């Protein structure tokens, strides 16, 4: 199995995870995204409401702000790896 296949298998496990109570209140788990060999990585705390709905990290207002910052740094979203410490949205966004 290649590294990319191993990571995709991990993402599938994250998407189907039911190991804690956050799984009961989330819509979608949010694995990371981006190139595995990226030189820059952004790590957020937890998915928000938009991320929970789309299953992608840093979308909505947070994503727009991140993309603005990336542009100022001469980077684009496809060049960086983006993830959250928690993969499921906590109730009440806490």
JOJOQUI-V862907 format. One record per residue. N is the residue number from 1. SS is DSSP state (H for helix, E for strand, C for the rest). OMEGA is omega in whole degrees, 0 to 359 (none if undefined). Layout:
N,SS,OMEGA / N,SS,OMEGA
This chain:
1,C,179 / 2,C,177 / 3,H,180 / 4,H,178 / 5,H,178 / 6,H,180 / 7,H,178 / 8,H,176 / 9,H,177 / 10,H,178 / 11,H,177 / 12,H,178 / 13,H,177 / 14,H,182 / 15,H,182 / 16,H,186 / 17,C,177 / 18,C,190 / 19,C,179 / 20,C,184 / 21,C,178 / 22,H,180 / 23,H,181 / 24,H,185 / 25,H,181 / 26,C,170 / 27,C,178 / 28,C,170 / 29,C,186 / 30,C,174 / 31,C,177 / 32,C,176 / 33,E,180 / 34,C,181 / 35,C,181 / 36,C,179 / 37,C,181 / 38,C,177 / 39,C,181 / 40,C,180 / 41,E,175 / 42,E,181 / 43,E,176 / 44,E,180 / 45,C,185 / 46,C,176 / 47,C,173 / 48,C,184 / 49,H,180 / 50,H,178 / 51,H,179 / 52,H,180 / 53,H,186 / 54,H,181 / 55,C,180 / 56,C,179 / 57,C,174 / 58,C,172 / 59,C,182 / 60,H,183 / 61,H,180 / 62,H,179 / 63,H,178 / 64,H,179 / 65,H,179 / 66,H,180 / 67,H,175 / 68,H,178 / 69,H,178 / 70,H,179 / 71,H,178 / 72,H,179 / 73,C,180 / 74,C,180 / 75,C,173 / 76,C,181 / 77,H,180 / 78,H,181 / 79,H,186 / 80,C,176 / 81,E,185 / 82,E,179 / 83,E,174 / 84,E,176 / 85,C,175 / 86,C,181 / 87,C,180 / 88,C,180 / 89,C,175 / 90,C,177 / 91,H,179 / 92,H,180 / 93,H,181 / 94,C,none
